[in-house]
Amino acid sequence: MKKVLRRAGILFGVFLLGVIGTSLLLNSETTDDRTEMESTTLPEVFADIDGIRANRMYGYRQRMQADFMRDSLTPIGTSQKVDILIEPYGETIKGMSYEIRTSDGSKVLENRNLKNLEEEDTCLKGTISVESDMRMSQEYSLEITVDTEAGPVYYYTRIVQRSNLNTGKYLQFALDFSEKSLNKAQSEELTDYLEANVPSADGNYSNVSIQSSLSTINWGSLNPQIYRRGTPVVKEINETTGSVALEYQVSAQDDNGSMEVYDVEEFYRLRYDQNRIYLLDFKRQASQVFNGENVTVGEDGLLLGVRNRNVDYQTSPQGDIVVFVQEGDLWEYHIASGKIGRVFSFRQEDSSDMRDIRTEHDIKIIRVEDNGDVDFVLYGYMNRGDHEGMVGVGAYHYNNDQNVVEEKVFIPSTESFEFLKHDLEVLSYVNQQNQLFLFLAEKLYQVEIDENSYEILEENISSDNFYTSETGSHAAWTKTAKDGMSKAEEIDFESLERRTVSAPDGQKLKLYGYMNEDLVYGLAGEGDIVSEGNGNEIFGASQLKIEGFDGTVKKEYQPQGTYITQVDIGATLMEMVLSQKNGSTYQAVQTDSIMNNVKASSRQVEVENILTTRQGTVIRLAFSRQVDNDQPVVVYAKMRTLKEDKEIRLETKIPENEMYYVYAGGQLQGIYRNPSQAVQIADENTGVVLNRAQQYVWERGNKKEKIQLSIADIPEALRQASLDVGALKEAVKEEGTVLDLTGCTLDSVLYEISAQRPVIVKTGENTSLLMVGYDAYNTYLYDPATGETSPYGMNDSTALFEKAGNVFITYIEAI
């Protein structure tokens, strides 16, 4: 009987343990907060231009700073109508409205509901009829609001009314050119448009231009096919030229028969003349979507495929793990074990579309631990997930053991991705104390992630004078003290200690950047800082210092008989231009360099170019240690659902300071304080210049053949042709903004005349005239002393203005 009871007790104990174990297991399953990222839900909006679906617009969950949303330009004819298409993707559309504002966003022209949407294939179609008076050739901001069951979604484009445009022809040309380039026989028709200076195949499919060979234009031996068709986007258009961008995907088979996918971006600059389109410029960038399932790993390293050479990667301290970014995805590779993990991606394996693959975001790797954990910052447009349709910046931690990504904090922004990127490329860093540091809108922020709070450490910092170290753990910026002497502030983001670097009496200080974690700056006498004709300053440094945060001087460089006038800090080398001073100018005479021995000796991973027969030039990450496992195990990280709100809102509105924005190749190229510098950069890159109000300051190739302005319509202050910029600014401050274009060429400045803006020109030591017109042979100069306008030969004008220093002053009317 005792044995029976004992056995029964044991069985009951086993049963009880089983129940407890099952309960614990079920409980662990129900509390597992690791999930897949939610799928995309937002509809897309398009413009119907001459029967072509164009200008894809992505949805935003919050209203953006409309004056800086420049993804597309939608021309409207004299009827002032534009057809809009909504692709619902299964979402219920409850209504649609629109708002038109001036380009600077300050005035609303009209705000209306759009009724009677009609079904057209899978889309809903409506027509916006603009009833307000629009200025010819003046851009306006169009905000479209689509009401869904989940709330309003906002879409943005610019609209412009211009005559004699060839928008539909330009869009069709881009589509045809792209399609023919994928067909070897049809691609022969493209030779008339190319300016190939390389007769044979150059084999670099990641960076193709109008100068590339036909065999590179038509993809050579790669033989790709369309995987996802693209939608053409109008970037700029005027009566003379048009710019169109096209994004799509192609696929190809690798040597094992597996499919490769490539993201492709193309840019066309076009001109239509007498029934023919001329291709003025063409660029194509292709990048392979990294696929861990079909990865190629050899003894020498990891093959990334077709892409540019600028790989953003970081290794763990011991060098056993490398983390890299490719096409908006974050990957981790364990060299010893062969494990490869996709840490983060918006892409979906199945049922994916163009909304998932949009790469209007970037990832910055902060640190990689030896256990495989990764800290990183994600910023830009959120394609899907909890923040779908938001633009912002988030700090994330990847736990390698749990294979899960946890969001620490998310900061939404109303800036477009281009402007967010311009700042956050400079600084986005998370320290070991869970503090996030950001440089946004000329402010330095410290975000307390654990406390969900923030403070502004410094304001009014020019991005031109702000630098960060190799790891991002140090930053420095220049300040002008009350006594006029320049100083630099430096901060250690780990210890939060700050220090001040001051120039000695009679000298000024200029920051050049960092070499590793050491600050590099120069010192110059006040008399050795000279101004060029275009308003730029040349800093003739007599001494250069490389200095640690503790003040230890690592290296001091003092050239004999020359001045340091330019410093370029590279990954392993710092190069300097040495110049001799001749009066108020500098003449470059030689170069010198300083080797970064620490960086060169500590490299555990190198980026290499490999030439292949099928793919042309591909990129490989070469490791210092041998790879033992060439059959990787692939894992895909999940997201951890947050139980508490980790969202922080900062005041990051773009400053109202007068700045000049250069757009080239369909993208924001740079932001400048000097309009002359902006025009020269835009001229070099075949671009355009806009001011803070988003007015065109300058356009490449868009000027009339001849024009002459009416003297009576010119403000009195300009008719005086005074070179006193300060007095001129005061005189016209209610009417517009003065533009000092000193240093530009006459050919560039003629655009201002074409845009109805007179230009004051310096003609001698103490003389100036007002340029009020031009034709193919002459400029027309108004003399305020006589009140007469006289022609002056174009070549003679060029020589006269150059001799006087190419001093040009004009103004742009306020909106």
C-alpha positions in Angstrom: 0.0 0.0 0.0 2.9 2.4 0.8 4.5 1.6 -2.6 1.2 2.4 -4.3 0.9 5.7 -2.4 4.6 6.5 -3.1 4.1 5.9 -6.9 0.9 7.9 -6.9 2.7 10.7 -5.1 5.5 10.7 -7.7 3.0 10.6 -10.6 1.2 13.5 -9.0 4.4 15.4 -8.6 5.3 14.8 -12.2 1.8 15.9 -13.2 2.1 19.0 -11.1 5.5 19.9 -12.5 4.1 19.4 -16.0 1.2 21.8 -15.3 3.6 24.4 -13.8 6.0 24.0 -16.8 3.2 24.3 -19.3 1.8 27.3 -17.5 5.2 29.0 -17.5 5.6 28.2 -21.2 2.2 29.5 -22.1 2.8 32.6 -20.0 6.2 33.2 -21.7 4.5 32.9 -25.0 1.7 35.3 -24.2 4.2 37.9 -22.8 6.6 37.6 -25.7 6.6 41.2 -27.0 8.7 40.5 -30.1 6.7 41.2 -33.3 7.1 41.7 -37.0 6.9 45.3 -38.2 3.4 46.2 -39.3 2.8 46.4 -43.0 2.3 49.6 -45.0 -1.2 51.1 -45.0 -1.1 54.6 -46.4 -2.5 55.3 -49.8 -0.3 57.0 -52.5 -1.2 60.0 -54.6 -0.1 60.8 -58.2 -0.5 63.6 -60.7 -1.9 62.7 -64.1 0.3 64.7 -66.6 -0.7 64.4 -70.2 -2.1 60.9 -69.5 1.1 59.7 -67.7 1.0 58.7 -64.1 3.7 60.9 -62.5 4.9 62.6 -59.4 4.3 59.8 -56.8 3.5 61.4 -53.5 4.0 59.5 -50.2 1.6 60.0 -47.3 2.5 61.9 -44.1 0.7 61.4 -40.8 1.4 65.0 -39.7 1.5 68.3 -41.5 5.0 69.2 -42.7 6.8 72.5 -43.4 5.2 72.7 -46.8 7.6 75.4 -48.1 10.5 72.8 -47.9 8.7 69.8 -49.4 10.3 69.7 -52.8 10.0 66.1 -53.9 8.1 67.0 -57.1 6.9 69.9 -59.3 3.5 69.7 -61.0 3.0 72.1 -63.9 -0.5 73.4 -64.7 -1.6 75.0 -67.9 -3.6 78.1 -68.5 -6.7 76.2 -67.4 -5.2 76.0 -63.9 -6.3 72.4 -63.6 -4.5 69.3 -62.4 -5.8 65.8 -62.3 -5.0 63.8 -59.1 -5.0 60.0 -58.7 -5.3 58.2 -55.4 -4.1 54.6 -55.1 -6.0 53.4 -51.9 -4.3 50.0 -51.5 -7.5 48.7 -49.8 -7.9 51.7 -47.5 -11.3 53.4 -47.4 -11.1 56.9 -48.7 -13.7 59.2 -47.0 -12.8 62.5 -48.7 -10.1 64.7 -50.1 -9.3 68.4 -49.8 -6.4 70.6 -50.8 -4.6 73.8 -49.8 -2.5 76.1 -51.9 0.1 78.4 -50.3 2.7 80.8 -51.5 6.1 79.2 -51.9 7.3 80.5 -48.5 4.2 79.1 -46.8 3.1 82.5 -45.4 -0.1 83.0 -47.4 -3.0 80.7 -48.2 -4.4 81.2 -51.7 -7.2 78.7 -51.4 -8.5 75.8 -49.4 -11.2 73.6 -50.8 -12.8 70.2 -50.6 -12.6 68.0 -53.7 -15.9 66.3 -54.4 -17.1 63.6 -56.9 -14.0 61.4 -57.0 -14.3 58.9 -59.8 -13.0 55.4 -60.0 -10.3 54.8 -62.7 -8.8 51.3 -62.7 -7.6 50.7 -59.2 -7.5 54.5 -58.4 -9.8 57.3 -57.5 -9.5 60.4 -59.7 -10.3 64.0 -59.0 -9.5 67.3 -60.6 -8.2 70.4 -58.8 -9.3 73.6 -60.4 -7.3 76.5 -59.1 -9.6 79.6 -58.9 -7.0 82.0 -57.4 -4.8 84.2 -59.6 -1.4 82.6 -59.8 1.8 84.5 -61.0 3.3 83.1 -64.1 6.6 81.1 -63.3 6.0 81.5 -59.6 5.9 78.2 -57.6 3.3 77.5 -55.0 3.0 74.7 -52.4 0.1 72.3 -52.8 -1.0 70.2 -49.8 -3.5 67.4 -50.5 -5.3 65.9 -47.6 -6.8 62.4 -47.9 -9.3 61.4 -45.2 -9.1 57.8 -44.3 -10.7 55.8 -41.5 -7.4 56.0 -39.5 -7.3 59.8 -39.9 -6.0 62.5 -42.3 -3.0 61.8 -44.5 -1.1 64.7 -46.1 0.6 64.7 -49.5 2.8 67.4 -51.0 3.9 68.7 -54.4 4.7 72.1 -55.9 2.7 73.6 -58.7 3.7 76.2 -61.2 2.1 77.9 -64.2 4.5 78.4 -67.1 3.9 78.6 -70.8 5.4 76.5 -73.6 6.3 73.6 -71.4 6.9 70.1 -72.8 6.3 68.1 -69.6 4.6 65.1 -71.2 7.3 64.7 -73.8 10.0 64.8 -71.1 8.2 62.2 -69.0 7.7 59.9 -71.9 11.4 60.3 -73.0 12.6 59.2 -69.5 10.3 56.1 -69.6 11.4 55.1 -73.1 15.1 55.7 -72.5 15.0 53.5 -69.4 13.0 50.7 -71.1 15.3 50.7 -74.2 18.4 50.5 -72.0 17.2 47.1 -70.8 16.9 45.9 -74.4 20.2 45.3 -76.2 18.6 45.8 -79.7 16.6 48.9 -78.8 19.5 50.4 -76.9 21.3 51.1 -80.2 18.8 54.0 -80.6 20.2 55.7 -77.6 23.7 56.3 -79.0 22.6 59.7 -80.6 21.9 61.0 -77.1 25.1 59.9 -75.4 28.5 61.7 -75.1 30.5 58.5 -74.5 34.2 59.2 -74.0 35.0 55.6 -73.1 34.5 53.5 -76.3 34.6 50.2 -74.5 32.8 48.9 -71.4 33.8 50.7 -68.2 31.8 48.1 -66.2 30.7 50.3 -63.3 26.9 49.9 -63.1 26.6 51.7 -59.8 27.5 55.0 -61.3 26.5 55.6 -64.9 26.4 58.9 -66.8 25.9 60.4 -70.2 29.6 60.0 -70.8 29.4 56.2 -70.2 29.7 53.7 -73.0 26.6 52.1 -74.5 27.6 48.7 -73.1 27.4 50.2 -69.7 24.2 52.2 -70.4 22.5 48.9 -71.5 23.8 47.0 -68.5 26.4 44.8 -70.3 26.4 41.2 -69.2 24.2 41.8 -66.2 21.1 41.4 -68.4 18.6 42.6 -65.9 14.8 42.7 -66.2 12.2 45.1 -64.8 11.2 44.0 -61.3 9.1 46.9 -60.2 8.3 49.7 -62.6 8.9 53.3 -61.6 6.9 56.5 -61.8 8.6 59.5 -63.4 8.9 62.6 -61.2 9.3 66.2 -62.4 12.0 67.9 -60.4 12.4 71.2 -62.3 10.9 72.6 -65.4 10.9 75.9 -67.3 10.4 77.1 -70.8 13.8 75.9 -71.9 14.7 72.7 -70.0 13.2 70.1 -67.7 14.6 67.6 -65.2 13.0 64.2 -64.5 13.8 61.5 -61.9 12.9 57.9 -62.2 13.2 55.2 -59.5 12.6 51.5 -60.2 13.9 48.0 -59.5 15.5 45.5 -61.8 16.3 41.8 -61.2 19.0 39.5 -62.5 20.2 36.0 -62.0 23.4 35.3 -60.2 25.8 32.5 -61.2 23.8 30.0 -59.2 20.5 30.9 -60.7 19.3 32.9 -57.7 17.6 36.2 -58.1 19.4 39.5 -57.4 17.4 42.8 -56.9 18.8 46.2 -57.7 17.4 49.6 -56.7 17.9 52.1 -59.6 17.7 55.9 -59.6 17.9 57.8 -62.8 18.1 61.6 -63.5 17.4 63.2 -66.9 18.0 66.9 -67.8 16.3 67.6 -71.1 15.6 70.3 -73.7 13.0 70.3 -76.5 13.7 72.1 -79.7 12.1 71.9 -83.1 10.4 68.5 -82.6 13.4 66.8 -81.0 14.4 66.2 -77.5 18.1 66.8 -76.5 19.5 64.9 -73.5 21.6 67.5 -71.7 22.6 65.2 -68.8 21.9 61.7 -67.6 22.9 59.9 -64.4 22.1 56.5 -63.1 22.9 55.0 -59.7 22.2 51.3 -59.1 22.7 49.5 -55.8 22.2 45.8 -55.1 19.7 44.9 -52.4 21.8 42.8 -50.0 20.3 39.3 -49.5 21.6 37.2 -46.7 20.2 34.1 -48.3 22.4 34.4 -51.4 25.4 36.0 -49.8 28.9 35.3 -51.2 31.5 34.8 -48.5 35.1 33.8 -49.2 38.4 33.6 -47.5 39.0 37.3 -48.4 35.7 38.7 -47.1 32.1 39.5 -47.7 30.8 40.5 -51.1 28.3 43.4 -51.0 27.7 43.4 -54.8 27.0 46.4 -57.1 27.0 49.6 -55.1 29.1 52.8 -54.4 32.3 52.6 -52.5 31.2 54.7 -49.6 30.2 51.8 -47.3 29.0 52.9 -43.8 30.3 50.1 -41.6 31.7 49.6 -38.1 33.4 46.6 -36.4 33.3 45.4 -32.8 36.4 46.2 -30.6 37.9 42.7 -31.2 37.1 42.8 -34.9 35.0 39.6 -34.9 31.8 41.3 -36.0 31.1 43.9 -38.8 27.9 45.9 -39.1 27.1 47.7 -42.3 24.3 49.7 -44.1 23.1 49.0 -47.6 20.2 50.6 -49.3 18.5 51.6 -46.1 19.0 48.2 -44.5 21.2 47.4 -41.5 23.1 44.0 -41.5 25.4 42.3 -39.0 28.0 39.6 -39.9 29.8 37.4 -37.4 33.1 36.4 -39.0 33.9 33.4 -36.9 30.4 31.7 -36.7 29.2 32.8 -40.1 26.0 34.1 -38.7 24.5 37.0 -40.7 21.5 39.0 -39.4 19.3 41.6 -40.9 19.0 44.0 -37.9 16.7 46.5 -39.5 14.8 47.0 -42.8 11.5 48.4 -44.0 11.4 45.9 -46.9 8.9 43.0 -46.8 9.6 39.5 -48.1 6.2 39.1 -49.5 3.5 41.5 -50.9 6.0 44.3 -51.0 5.5 47.4 -53.2 7.3 50.8 -53.8 6.1 52.1 -50.4 8.3 49.6 -48.6 11.4 50.1 -50.6 11.5 53.9 -50.5 14.9 55.0 -49.2 14.2 58.4 -47.8 15.9 57.4 -44.6 19.4 56.8 -43.3 20.9 54.7 -40.6 23.9 55.8 -38.5 25.8 53.0 -36.6 26.8 54.3 -33.1 28.6 51.3 -31.6 29.0 47.5 -32.0 29.8 45.4 -29.0 31.8 42.2 -28.9 28.6 40.3 -27.9 26.9 41.4 -31.1 24.7 44.1 -29.6 24.3 47.2 -31.8 23.3 50.8 -31.0 22.1 52.8 -34.0 20.1 55.9 -35.0 17.4 55.8 -37.7 16.3 59.1 -39.3 14.1 60.1 -42.2 10.7 59.0 -43.5 9.3 55.9 -41.8 7.9 53.6 -44.5 5.9 51.3 -42.1 5.6 50.3 -38.5 4.5 52.3 -35.5 5.6 55.5 -37.0 4.5 54.9 -40.6 4.1 58.2 -42.5 6.2 60.2 -39.9 9.5 61.9 -40.5 11.8 61.8 -37.5 14.8 60.4 -35.7 14.9 57.4 -33.4 17.5 55.7 -31.2 17.5 51.9 -31.3 19.3 49.0 -29.5 19.7 45.6 -31.1 20.0 42.7 -28.6 21.9 39.9 -30.4 21.0 37.1 -27.9 17.3 37.8 -28.2 17.5 38.9 -31.9 15.3 41.9 -31.2 15.4 45.6 -31.9 14.1 47.9 -29.2 13.2 51.6 -29.8 14.6 53.8 -27.1 13.1 57.1 -28.2 11.5 58.6 -31.3 11.5 62.3 -32.2 9.1 63.4 -34.9 10.0 66.3 -37.2 8.2 68.4 -39.7 11.3 68.9 -41.8 11.7 67.0 -45.1 14.2 64.2 -45.1 16.7 66.2 -47.1 16.9 68.9 -44.5 16.9 66.4 -41.6 19.8 64.6 -43.3 21.8 67.8 -43.8 21.9 68.2 -40.0 22.0 64.7 -38.6 24.8 63.6 -40.9 26.8 66.1 -38.9 25.8 64.7 -35.4 23.5 62.0 -34.1 25.2 60.2 -31.2 24.0 58.1 -28.2 26.4 57.8 -25.2 26.7 55.0 -22.7 24.4 56.9 -20.2 21.5 56.6 -22.7 21.7 60.3 -23.7 21.1 61.2 -27.4 22.8 64.2 -28.9 21.5 65.8 -32.1 22.5 68.8 -34.2 19.2 70.2 -35.7 18.2 73.6 -37.0 21.4 75.3 -35.8 20.9 73.9 -32.2 22.8 71.3 -30.2 20.3 69.1 -28.3 20.8 66.7 -25.4 17.9 64.2 -25.1 17.5 62.3 -21.9 16.1 59.0 -23.2 15.3 57.5 -19.8 13.5 60.6 -18.5 11.8 61.5 -21.9 13.1 65.1 -21.7 15.6 67.3 -23.5 17.6 70.5 -23.2 19.3 72.8 -25.7 23.1 72.9 -25.0 23.9 75.6 -27.6 22.0 77.7 -30.1 22.8 79.6 -33.3 25.6 77.3 -34.4 26.4 77.5 -38.1 26.7 74.1 -39.7 29.8 75.5 -41.5 31.5 75.8 -38.2 30.4 72.6 -36.4 32.5 69.4 -36.5 32.4 66.0 -34.9 35.0 63.4 -34.3 35.4 59.9 -35.9 33.2 58.1 -33.4 30.9 61.1 -32.8 31.8 61.2 -29.1 33.3 64.7 -29.4 32.1 67.9 -31.2 33.5 71.4 -31.5 32.2 74.7 -32.9 33.5 78.2 -33.2 32.3 81.3 -31.4 33.2 85.0 -31.5 33.9 86.5 -28.2 32.8 90.0 -27.1 36.4 91.3 -27.7 36.2 90.1 -31.3 38.7 87.2 -30.7 37.6 83.8 -32.0 37.2 80.9 -29.7 36.2 77.2 -30.1 34.0 75.2 -27.7 34.5 71.5 -27.5 32.4 68.9 -25.7 32.9 65.2 -24.7 29.5 63.6 -25.0 30.5 60.7 -22.7 31.6 62.8 -19.7 29.6 65.9 -20.7 32.8 68.0 -20.0 33.4 71.1 -22.0 36.5 73.1 -22.8 37.3 76.3 -24.6 40.2 76.8 -27.1 41.1 80.4 -27.5 43.3 82.2 -30.0 46.2 84.2 -28.7 46.1 88.0 -28.8 46.3 89.3 -32.3 45.3 86.0 -33.9 42.1 84.2 -35.0 41.2 80.5 -34.8 39.7 78.3 -37.5 38.5 74.7 -37.0 39.3 72.2 -39.7 37.7 69.1 -38.1 39.0 66.0 -36.4 41.6 63.4 -36.9 40.3 60.4 -35.0 39.2 62.0 -31.7 41.7 64.9 -31.8 40.7 68.4 -32.8 42.5 70.0 -35.7 42.6 73.8 -35.9 44.7 76.6 -37.3 45.9 80.0 -36.1 46.3 83.1 -38.3 47.2 86.7 -37.7 44.4 89.1 -38.2 46.2 90.6 -41.2 46.5 87.2 -42.8 42.8 86.7 -43.3 41.9 88.3 -46.6 38.6 88.6 -48.5 38.2 87.3 -52.1 36.2 89.2 -54.7 33.2 86.8 -54.2 33.0 87.6 -50.5 34.7 84.5 -49.2 37.5 84.7 -46.7 40.9 83.0 -47.1 42.3 82.0 -43.7 46.1 82.1 -44.1 47.1 79.9 -41.1 50.7 80.2 -39.9 50.3 77.3 -37.5 48.2 74.1 -37.3 47.6 72.0 -34.2 46.2 68.5 -33.6 45.0 68.5 -30.0 43.4 66.0 -27.7 40.4 66.8 -25.5 42.6 67.1 -22.4 44.6 69.8 -24.2 47.6 67.7 -25.1 49.1 68.8 -28.4 49.6 65.6 -30.5 51.2 67.4 -33.4 52.1 71.0 -34.3 52.8 72.1 -37.9 54.4 75.4 -38.9 55.3 75.9 -42.6 58.3 78.2 -43.3 57.6 81.1 -45.7 54.1 79.9 -46.6 50.6 79.9 -45.2 48.1 77.0 -44.8 45.1 78.1 -47.0 43.3 74.8 -47.3 43.0 71.6 -45.2 41.3 68.4 -46.2 41.0 65.6 -43.6 40.6 62.1 -45.1 40.3 58.7 -43.5 44.1 58.1 -43.3 45.6 61.3 -44.6 45.3 65.1 -44.0 46.3 67.2 -47.0 47.2 70.9 -46.8 47.6 73.5 -49.5 50.5 75.9 -48.8 50.4 79.4 -50.4 52.5 82.5 -50.6 51.0 85.8 -49.7 51.1 88.5 -52.4 49.6 91.7 -51.1 45.9 90.9 -50.4 45.9 87.6 -52.3 47.3 84.1 -51.8 49.0 82.0 -54.5 49.1 78.2 -54.0 52.7 76.9 -54.4 52.8 73.4 -52.9 51.0 70.8 -50.9 51.9 68.8 -47.8 50.3 66.0 -45.8 50.1 64.5 -42.3 49.6 60.7 -42.1 46.9 59.3 -39.7 49.1 56.5 -38.4 46.5 55.4 -35.8 43.7 54.9 -38.3 46.0 53.2 -40.9 47.3 50.7 -38.4 44.0 49.8 -36.7 41.9 48.9 -39.8 40.3 45.5 -39.4 38.1 45.8 -42.4 38.9 47.3 -45.8 36.6 48.3 -48.7 37.8 46.8 -52.0 36.7 47.1 -55.6 36.5 43.7 -57.4 36.1 43.5 -61.2 33.8 40.7 -62.4 32.6 39.6 -65.8 28.9 39.6 -65.2 28.4 42.4 -62.6 31.3 44.6 -63.6 32.7 46.4 -60.5 31.5 45.1 -57.2 32.3 46.0 -53.6 33.8 43.6 -51.0 34.4 44.0 -47.3 37.9 42.4 -46.9 38.7 41.2 -43.4 42.1 41.2 -41.7 41.3 37.7 -40.3 40.5 34.6 -42.4 36.8 33.6 -42.8 36.3 30.1 -41.6 32.6 29.6 -42.4 31.4 30.3 -46.0 27.9 29.0 -45.4 26.2 31.7 -43.2 23.2 31.2 -41.1 20.7 34.0 -41.7 18.5 35.5 -39.0 16.0 38.3 -39.2 15.5 40.6 -36.2 12.1 41.4 -34.8 10.8 44.6 -33.1 10.0 44.9 -29.4 6.7 46.5 -28.7 7.0 49.4 -26.3 4.5 49.6 -23.5 5.1 53.3 -22.7 5.2 56.3 -25.0 8.8 57.1 -25.9 8.1 60.1 -28.2 9.6 63.5 -27.6 8.8 66.6 -29.7 11.5 69.2 -30.3 11.2 72.6 -31.7 13.2 72.1 -35.0 11.6 74.6 -37.4 14.1 75.6 -40.1 15.6 79.0 -39.1 14.3 82.1 -40.8 17.9 83.3 -41.6 18.4 84.2 -45.2 20.0 81.1 -46.7 20.5 79.8 -50.3 19.6 76.3 -51.3 21.2 74.6 -54.2 19.3 71.7 -55.9 21.1 69.7 -58.5 20.4 66.2 -59.9 17.0 66.3 -58.3 18.4 66.6 -54.8 19.4 69.2 -52.2 23.1 69.7 -53.0 24.0 72.2 -50.2 22.9 75.2 -48.1 24.9 78.4 -48.3 24.9 81.8 -46.6 26.6 83.5 -49.6 24.4 83.8 -52.7 27.4 84.2 -55.0 28.9 80.9 -53.7 25.5 79.2 -54.2 25.2 80.4 -57.8 28.7 79.2 -58.6 28.1 75.8 -57.0 24.8 75.5 -58.9 26.5 76.5 -62.2 29.2 73.8 -61.7 26.5 71.1 -60.9 23.9 72.3 -63.5 21.4 73.2 -60.8 19.2 75.9 -59.4 19.4 78.3 -56.4 16.4 79.1 -54.1 16.2 81.5 -51.2 14.5 81.1 -47.8 11.2 82.0 -49.4 11.7 79.3 -52.0 12.0 81.8 -54.9 14.3 81.1 -57.8 17.5 83.1 -57.3 19.2 81.4 -60.3 18.5 78.7 -62.9 21.0 77.1 -65.2 20.2 77.5 -68.9 16.9 79.4 -68.4 17.4 82.9 -69.7 15.8 84.8 -72.6 17.8 85.4 -75.8 17.4 89.1 -75.3 15.6 91.5 -72.9 15.7 95.2 -71.9 14.1 96.5 -68.7 12.1 99.6 -68.3 14.1 102.2 -66.3 10.8 103.6 -64.9 10.0 100.3 -63.2 13.3 100.0 -61.4 13.4 101.2 -57.7 15.2 104.5 -57.3 17.8 103.0 -54.9 19.0 100.7 -57.7 18.9 103.4 -60.4 21.6 105.2 -58.4 23.9 102.2 -59.1 25.6 102.5 -55.8 28.0 99.8 -54.6 27.2 100.5 -51.0 25.5 97.2 -50.2 24.5 98.2 -46.6 22.8 101.4 -47.8 21.1 99.4 -50.6 19.7 96.8 -48.2 18.3 99.6 -46.0 16.7 101.3 -49.0 14.9 98.2 -50.4 14.2 96.2 -47.2 10.5 96.7 -47.7 10.6 95.6 -51.3 13.0 92.7 -51.4 16.4 91.3 -50.6 19.7 92.5 -51.9 21.9 89.8 -53.6 25.6 90.3 -53.7 26.8 88.1 -56.6 30.3 89.3 -56.7 32.6 86.7 -58.1 30.0 85.2 -60.5 30.5 85.3 -64.3 28.7 87.7 -66.5 27.0 84.8 -68.3 25.6 83.7 -64.9 24.4 87.2 -63.9 22.5 87.6 -67.2 19.9 85.3 -65.7 19.0 88.0 -63.2 18.3 90.5 -66.1 16.2 87.8 -67.7 14.2 87.4 -64.5 13.5 91.2 -64.5 16.1 92.1 -62.0 18.5 95.0 -62.8 22.2 94.4 -61.8 24.6 97.0 -60.5 28.1 96.4 -62.0 31.4 97.8 -61.0 33.3 99.3 -64.0 36.3 100.9 -62.4 38.0 102.0 -59.2 35.2 104.3 -58.2 32.6 103.9 -61.0 29.6 101.7 -61.5 26.6 101.4 -63.9 23.3 99.6 -63.9 22.9 96.7 -66.4 19.3 96.7 -67.6 19.4 94.5 -70.7 21.3 92.3 -73.1 21.1 90.6 -76.5 23.4 88.2 -78.4 26.0 90.9 -78.9 25.7 93.5 -76.2 24.9 94.4 -72.6 22.9 97.5 -72.0 24.2 99.8 -69.3 22.3 102.7 -67.7 24.4 105.6 -66.5 22.6 107.4 -63.6 24.8 110.5 -64.1 23.4 111.1 -67.7 20.2 109.1 -67.5 21.1 107.3 -70.7 21.3 103.7 -71.6 24.0 102.5 -74.0 25.0 99.2 -75.6 28.4 97.7 -74.7 29.9 94.7 -76.6 29.5 91.4 -74.8 33.2 90.6 -75.0 34.2 94.1 -74.0 31.7 93.9 -71.1 33.2 90.6 -69.9 36.7 92.0 -69.9 35.6 95.3 -68.2 33.7 93.6 -65.4 36.5 91.0 -64.8 39.1 93.7 -64.6 36.9 95.5 -61.9 36.6 92.2 -59.9 33.2 90.9 -61.3 31.3 92.9 -58.7 27.6 92.4 -59.3 24.7 93.5 -57.0 21.0 92.9 -57.6 17.9 92.3 -55.6 14.9 89.9 -55.6 11.4 91.2 -54.9 9.6 89.9 -51.8 6.6 87.6 -52.4 
